[in-house]
Amino acid sequence: MNESKFDKMGEVYAKFRPTYPQAFIEYLHSHVGIGKESVVADVGSGTGILTKQLLDLCEKVFAVEPNADMRTVAENDLSGYKNFVSVNGTAESTTLQDNSINFITVAQAFHWFDRVKFKAECNRILKPTGKVILVWNSRDLNVQSVKDSDEINRKYCPNFKGFSGGVDSFENNFAGFFTGKYESRAFQNDLTFDLDGFIGRTLSGSYALKESDESYPAYISELTECFNKHAVNGQMIMPNNTESYVGIVK
């Protein structure tokens, strides 16, 4: 994982990235089995968006994040939770103990990992019955507002490959990672933005231009035009699903 892509982005990421729907959290508890006795490793935890939602479910959550800025934001926000443990580690080298984890969660980050090394690390730290949960917030690419936003980012951002790192088919993307069958679920999680929220969400992407970039003013101008085109009464709604995949790795 190239953690430098998110340098100095912790505050904007924490402020503008969406949380995960309560239906998904309840599914993790009632169906997947995450409960008060569970020890979870949230790998690539960023500013702790999913970590925070897990803390009320679990005995302990290890938030594993290599980017110092992201990790500091999470530590400041979650230090009041006694079951929160911040870890300076990577997906490929979490530093956690062997056979110590019941569940591994990966929220909006799997596409950055070295899959082979991460799978080996999962096998090392998971208990024999442990499971891995991969989750993404996935915008509907057939919606015109999403298409227009995609076009603007392709025009201005050299590092833009598509939303979620260019992952257009999550299941094809991790083919072979899980061993045997895995369970997939989708939970509606539509995103509602005002202008500041829409621009902030865009700027939280690893691909987004920075204020120091020459084309930044034009970039913001076109994003503003996109918002004004699609907003109703000052609000833009982007259809979005939280997509979850749960299985074992051996």
C-alpha positions as a Markdown table, in Angstrom:
| # | Residue | x | y | z |
|---|---|---|---|---|
| 1 | Met | 0.0 | 0.0 | 0.0 |
| 2 | Asn | 1.3 | 3.5 | -0.9 |
| 3 | Glu | 0.4 | 5.4 | 2.2 |
| 4 | Ser | 1.9 | 8.6 | 0.9 |
| 5 | Lys | -1.1 | 9.0 | -1.4 |
| 6 | Phe | -3.1 | 10.2 | 1.6 |
| 7 | Asp | -0.4 | 12.5 | 3.2 |
| 8 | Lys | -2.0 | 15.6 | 4.8 |
| 9 | Met | -5.5 | 14.4 | 3.9 |
| 10 | Gly | -6.6 | 13.2 | 7.3 |
| 11 | Glu | -8.9 | 16.0 | 8.3 |
| 12 | Val | -10.7 | 16.3 | 4.9 |
| 13 | Tyr | -11.0 | 12.5 | 4.7 |
| 14 | Ala | -12.6 | 12.3 | 8.2 |
| 15 | Lys | -14.9 | 15.2 | 7.6 |
| 16 | Phe | -16.3 | 14.2 | 4.1 |
| 17 | Arg | -16.0 | 10.5 | 3.7 |
| 18 | Pro | -19.3 | 8.7 | 4.4 |
| 19 | Thr | -20.0 | 6.2 | 7.2 |
| 20 | Tyr | -21.5 | 2.8 | 6.7 |
| 21 | Pro | -25.2 | 2.1 | 7.0 |
| 22 | Gln | -26.6 | 0.8 | 10.3 |
| 23 | Ala | -28.1 | -2.2 | 8.4 |
| 24 | Phe | -24.5 | -3.2 | 7.5 |
| 25 | Ile | -23.3 | -2.9 | 11.1 |
| 26 | Glu | -26.3 | -4.9 | 12.3 |
| 27 | Tyr | -25.5 | -7.6 | 9.6 |
| 28 | Leu | -22.0 | -7.9 | 10.9 |
| 29 | His | -23.4 | -8.5 | 14.4 |
| 30 | Ser | -26.4 | -10.7 | 13.7 |
| 31 | His | -25.2 | -12.7 | 10.7 |
| 32 | Val | -21.4 | -12.6 | 10.5 |
| 33 | Gly | -21.0 | -13.0 | 14.2 |
| 34 | Ile | -19.0 | -10.0 | 15.4 |
| 35 | Gly | -19.9 | -9.5 | 19.0 |
| 36 | Lys | -18.7 | -8.4 | 22.5 |
| 37 | Glu | -16.1 | -11.2 | 22.6 |
| 38 | Ser | -14.7 | -10.5 | 19.2 |
| 39 | Val | -11.2 | -9.1 | 18.5 |
| 40 | Val | -11.2 | -7.3 | 15.2 |
| 41 | Ala | -8.3 | -5.9 | 13.1 |
| 42 | Asp | -9.5 | -3.0 | 10.9 |
| 43 | Val | -6.8 | -3.0 | 8.3 |
| 44 | Gly | -6.2 | 0.2 | 6.3 |
| 45 | Ser | -8.4 | 1.9 | 8.9 |
| 46 | Gly | -7.6 | 5.4 | 7.8 |
| 47 | Thr | -9.2 | 8.0 | 10.0 |
| 48 | Gly | -11.3 | 5.3 | 11.8 |
| 49 | Ile | -14.6 | 5.7 | 10.1 |
| 50 | Leu | -15.5 | 2.0 | 10.2 |
| 51 | Thr | -13.4 | 1.5 | 13.3 |
| 52 | Lys | -15.6 | 3.8 | 15.3 |
| 53 | Gln | -18.7 | 1.9 | 14.2 |
| 54 | Leu | -17.1 | -1.4 | 15.3 |
| 55 | Leu | -16.1 | -0.3 | 18.7 |
| 56 | Asp | -19.6 | -0.6 | 20.1 |
| 57 | Leu | -19.8 | -4.2 | 18.9 |
| 58 | Cys | -16.4 | -5.6 | 19.9 |
| 59 | Glu | -14.2 | -6.5 | 22.8 |
| 60 | Lys | -11.2 | -4.8 | 21.0 |
| 61 | Val | -10.5 | -3.2 | 17.6 |
| 62 | Phe | -7.0 | -2.9 | 16.3 |
| 63 | Ala | -6.9 | 0.0 | 13.8 |
| 64 | Val | -4.0 | -0.8 | 11.5 |
| 65 | Glu | -3.0 | 2.2 | 9.5 |
| 66 | Pro | 0.4 | 3.2 | 8.0 |
| 67 | Asn | -0.3 | 6.8 | 7.2 |
| 68 | Ala | 0.7 | 9.0 | 10.2 |
| 69 | Asp | -1.7 | 11.8 | 9.4 |
| 70 | Met | -4.7 | 9.5 | 9.1 |
| 71 | Arg | -3.7 | 7.5 | 12.2 |
| 72 | Thr | -3.4 | 10.7 | 14.3 |
| 73 | Val | -6.9 | 11.8 | 13.3 |
| 74 | Ala | -8.3 | 8.5 | 14.4 |
| 75 | Glu | -6.3 | 8.6 | 17.7 |
| 76 | Asn | -7.6 | 12.0 | 18.5 |
| 77 | Asp | -11.2 | 11.0 | 17.7 |
| 78 | Leu | -11.3 | 7.6 | 19.3 |
| 79 | Ser | -9.0 | 7.9 | 22.3 |
| 80 | Gly | -12.0 | 7.8 | 24.7 |
| 81 | Tyr | -12.7 | 4.1 | 23.7 |
| 82 | Lys | -10.9 | 1.7 | 26.0 |
| 83 | Asn | -11.2 | -1.0 | 23.4 |
| 84 | Phe | -9.5 | 1.0 | 20.6 |
| 85 | Val | -5.9 | 0.2 | 19.8 |
| 86 | Ser | -4.0 | 2.2 | 17.2 |
| 87 | Val | -1.4 | 0.3 | 15.3 |
| 88 | Asn | 1.3 | 1.7 | 13.0 |
| 89 | Gly | 1.3 | -1.2 | 10.5 |
| 90 | Thr | 0.5 | -2.1 | 6.9 |
| 91 | Ala | -1.8 | -4.7 | 5.4 |
| 92 | Glu | 1.2 | -6.8 | 4.5 |
| 93 | Ser | 2.8 | -6.4 | 8.0 |
| 94 | Thr | 0.3 | -5.6 | 10.6 |
| 95 | Thr | 2.6 | -6.3 | 13.6 |
| 96 | Leu | -0.2 | -8.1 | 15.3 |
| 97 | Gln | 0.3 | -11.4 | 17.1 |
| 98 | Asp | -0.2 | -14.8 | 15.5 |
| 99 | Asn | -3.7 | -16.4 | 15.7 |
| 100 | Ser | -5.0 | -13.4 | 17.7 |
| 101 | Ile | -7.8 | -12.0 | 15.6 |
| 102 | Asn | -11.4 | -13.2 | 15.1 |
| 103 | Phe | -12.3 | -10.9 | 12.2 |
| 104 | Ile | -10.4 | -8.7 | 9.7 |
| 105 | Thr | -12.3 | -5.8 | 8.2 |
| 106 | Val | -11.0 | -3.8 | 5.2 |
| 107 | Ala | -13.1 | -0.7 | 4.4 |
| 108 | Gln | -12.4 | 1.1 | 1.1 |
| 109 | Ala | -8.8 | 0.0 | 1.1 |
| 110 | Phe | -8.3 | -3.5 | -0.4 |
| 111 | His | -7.5 | -2.2 | -3.9 |
| 112 | Trp | -4.3 | -0.6 | -2.4 |
| 113 | Phe | -3.0 | -3.9 | -1.0 |
| 114 | Asp | -0.5 | -6.4 | -2.2 |
| 115 | Arg | -3.0 | -9.3 | -2.4 |
| 116 | Val | -0.6 | -12.2 | -2.0 |
| 117 | Lys | 1.2 | -10.7 | 1.0 |
| 118 | Phe | -2.0 | -9.5 | 2.6 |
| 119 | Lys | -3.5 | -13.0 | 2.3 |
| 120 | Ala | -0.5 | -14.5 | 4.0 |
| 121 | Glu | -0.8 | -11.9 | 6.8 |
| 122 | Cys | -4.5 | -12.7 | 7.2 |
| 123 | Asn | -3.6 | -16.4 | 7.6 |
| 124 | Arg | -0.9 | -15.5 | 10.2 |
| 125 | Ile | -3.0 | -13.3 | 12.5 |
| 126 | Leu | -6.5 | -14.9 | 12.2 |
| 127 | Lys | -7.7 | -17.6 | 14.5 |
| 128 | Pro | -8.6 | -20.9 | 12.7 |
| 129 | Thr | -12.3 | -19.9 | 12.3 |
| 130 | Gly | -11.5 | -16.2 | 11.5 |
| 131 | Lys | -13.1 | -14.4 | 8.6 |
| 132 | Val | -12.2 | -11.4 | 6.4 |
| 133 | Ile | -14.8 | -8.8 | 5.5 |
| 134 | Leu | -14.1 | -6.5 | 2.5 |
| 135 | Val | -16.4 | -3.5 | 2.1 |
| 136 | Trp | -16.7 | -0.6 | -0.3 |
| 137 | Asn | -19.0 | 2.4 | -0.8 |
| 138 | Ser | -19.8 | 2.1 | -4.5 |
| 139 | Arg | -21.5 | 4.9 | -6.5 |
| 140 | Asp | -23.9 | 4.0 | -9.3 |
| 141 | Leu | -21.8 | 4.6 | -12.4 |
| 142 | Asn | -25.0 | 4.8 | -14.5 |
| 143 | Val | -26.2 | 7.9 | -12.9 |
| 144 | Gln | -25.5 | 11.1 | -14.8 |
| 145 | Ser | -24.2 | 13.1 | -11.8 |
| 146 | Val | -21.6 | 10.3 | -11.2 |
| 147 | Lys | -20.7 | 10.2 | -14.9 |
| 148 | Asp | -20.2 | 14.0 | -14.9 |
| 149 | Ser | -18.0 | 13.9 | -11.8 |
| 150 | Asp | -16.0 | 11.0 | -13.3 |
| 151 | Glu | -15.4 | 13.0 | -16.4 |
| 152 | Ile | -14.2 | 16.1 | -14.5 |
| 153 | Asn | -11.7 | 14.0 | -12.5 |
| 154 | Arg | -10.5 | 12.3 | -15.7 |
| 155 | Lys | -9.9 | 15.7 | -17.3 |
| 156 | Tyr | -8.0 | 17.3 | -14.4 |
| 157 | Cys | -6.5 | 14.5 | -12.3 |
| 158 | Pro | -3.6 | 12.5 | -13.8 |
| 159 | Asn | -3.8 | 9.8 | -11.1 |
| 160 | Phe | -7.6 | 9.3 | -11.5 |
| 161 | Lys | -8.4 | 5.7 | -12.7 |
| 162 | Gly | -12.0 | 5.7 | -11.6 |
| 163 | Phe | -13.7 | 5.8 | -8.2 |
| 164 | Ser | -12.3 | 3.3 | -5.6 |
| 165 | Gly | -9.1 | 3.1 | -7.5 |
| 166 | Gly | -10.7 | 2.2 | -10.8 |
| 167 | Val | -12.4 | -0.9 | -9.4 |
| 168 | Asp | -15.4 | -1.4 | -11.7 |
| 169 | Ser | -16.2 | -4.9 | -10.6 |
| 170 | Phe | -15.3 | -5.7 | -7.0 |
| 171 | Glu | -15.9 | -9.4 | -7.3 |
| 172 | Asn | -13.7 | -9.8 | -10.4 |
| 173 | Asn | -11.1 | -7.6 | -8.6 |
| 174 | Phe | -10.6 | -10.0 | -5.7 |
| 175 | Ala | -11.1 | -13.3 | -7.6 |
| 176 | Gly | -9.0 | -16.0 | -5.9 |
| 177 | Phe | -8.5 | -14.1 | -2.6 |
| 178 | Phe | -11.2 | -16.0 | -0.7 |
| 179 | Thr | -11.0 | -19.7 | -0.3 |
| 180 | Gly | -14.2 | -21.4 | -1.5 |
| 181 | Lys | -17.5 | -19.6 | -1.2 |
| 182 | Tyr | -18.0 | -16.2 | 0.2 |
| 183 | Glu | -21.1 | -14.2 | 1.0 |
| 184 | Ser | -21.8 | -10.9 | -0.8 |
| 185 | Arg | -24.4 | -8.3 | 0.4 |
| 186 | Ala | -25.3 | -4.8 | -0.7 |
| 187 | Phe | -26.9 | -2.1 | 1.6 |
| 188 | Gln | -28.3 | 1.1 | 0.3 |
| 189 | Asn | -26.3 | 4.1 | 1.4 |
| 190 | Asp | -27.1 | 7.0 | -0.8 |
| 191 | Leu | -24.9 | 10.0 | -0.4 |
| 192 | Thr | -26.4 | 13.5 | 0.1 |
| 193 | Phe | -24.2 | 16.5 | -0.4 |
| 194 | Asp | -24.4 | 20.3 | -0.1 |
| 195 | Leu | -21.8 | 22.1 | -2.2 |
| 196 | Asp | -19.1 | 22.0 | 0.4 |
| 197 | Gly | -19.7 | 18.3 | 1.0 |
| 198 | Phe | -19.6 | 17.4 | -2.7 |
| 199 | Ile | -16.3 | 19.3 | -3.2 |
| 200 | Gly | -14.9 | 18.0 | 0.1 |
| 201 | Arg | -15.8 | 14.4 | -0.8 |
| 202 | Thr | -14.0 | 14.8 | -4.1 |
| 203 | Leu | -10.9 | 16.3 | -2.6 |
| 204 | Ser | -10.7 | 13.4 | -0.1 |
| 205 | Gly | -9.8 | 11.1 | -3.1 |
| 206 | Ser | -6.2 | 10.1 | -3.4 |
| 207 | Tyr | -6.3 | 11.3 | -7.0 |
| 208 | Ala | -7.6 | 14.8 | -6.3 |
| 209 | Leu | -5.7 | 18.0 | -7.2 |
| 210 | Lys | -4.2 | 20.1 | -4.4 |
| 211 | Glu | -4.5 | 23.8 | -4.0 |
| 212 | Ser | -0.9 | 24.2 | -5.2 |
| 213 | Asp | -1.7 | 22.6 | -8.6 |
| 214 | Glu | -2.1 | 25.1 | -11.5 |
| 215 | Ser | -5.4 | 23.7 | -12.6 |
| 216 | Tyr | -6.9 | 23.6 | -9.1 |
| 217 | Pro | -9.2 | 26.7 | -9.6 |
| 218 | Ala | -10.6 | 25.4 | -12.9 |
| 219 | Tyr | -11.1 | 22.0 | -11.3 |
| 220 | Ile | -13.1 | 23.4 | -8.4 |
| 221 | Ser | -15.0 | 25.6 | -10.9 |
| 222 | Glu | -16.1 | 22.6 | -12.9 |
| 223 | Leu | -17.0 | 20.6 | -9.8 |
| 224 | Thr | -19.2 | 23.5 | -8.7 |
| 225 | Glu | -20.9 | 23.6 | -12.1 |
| 226 | Cys | -21.5 | 19.9 | -11.8 |
| 227 | Phe | -23.1 | 20.3 | -8.4 |
| 228 | Asn | -25.3 | 23.2 | -9.5 |
| 229 | Lys | -26.4 | 21.2 | -12.5 |
| 230 | His | -27.6 | 18.2 | -10.4 |
| 231 | Ala | -28.6 | 19.8 | -7.1 |
| 232 | Val | -32.2 | 20.3 | -6.0 |
| 233 | Asn | -32.8 | 22.9 | -3.3 |
| 234 | Gly | -29.1 | 23.0 | -2.5 |
| 235 | Gln | -28.8 | 19.2 | -2.2 |
| 236 | Met | -27.3 | 16.6 | -4.5 |
| 237 | Ile | -28.1 | 12.9 | -4.0 |
| 238 | Met | -25.7 | 10.3 | -5.4 |
| 239 | Pro | -27.1 | 6.8 | -5.4 |
| 240 | Asn | -24.6 | 4.6 | -3.5 |
| 241 | Asn | -24.4 | 1.0 | -2.2 |
| 242 | Thr | -22.2 | -0.4 | 0.6 |
| 243 | Glu | -21.0 | -3.6 | -0.9 |
| 244 | Ser | -19.8 | -6.3 | 1.5 |
| 245 | Tyr | -17.9 | -9.6 | 0.9 |
| 246 | Val | -17.3 | -12.1 | 3.8 |
| 247 | Gly | -15.3 | -15.3 | 3.6 |
| 248 | Ile | -12.3 | -17.3 | 4.8 |
| 249 | Val | -8.8 | -17.3 | 3.4 |
| 250 | Lys | -6.4 | -20.2 | 3.6 |
